Amino acid sequence: MTLKGRLPRSTNATFLVEVALEATCALAVYKPERGERPLW
């Protein structure tokens, strides 16, 4: 997993990552539990 950037308008710590396995790779959203805050 490679960190590509942070999603600036998200309410919690939310990151864009690239995940790869052998010749296949994809972009994904990673939201670590540690960065969560209640929405209300």
Residue pairs with C-beta under 8 A, 6 or more apart in sequence:
1 17
1 18
1 19
1 30
2 17
2 18
2 19
2 20
3 15
3 16
3 17
4 15
4 16
4 17
4 18
4 27
5 15
5 16
6 13
6 14
6 15
6 16
7 14
7 15
7 16
7 29
11 37
11 39
12 31
12 35
12 36
12 37
13 31
13 32
13 34
13 35
13 36
14 29
14 30
14 31
14 35
15 29
15 30
15 31
15 32
16 27
16 28
16 29
16 30
17 27
17 28
17 29
17 30
18 25
18 26
18 27
18 28
19 25
19 26
19 27
19 28
20 26
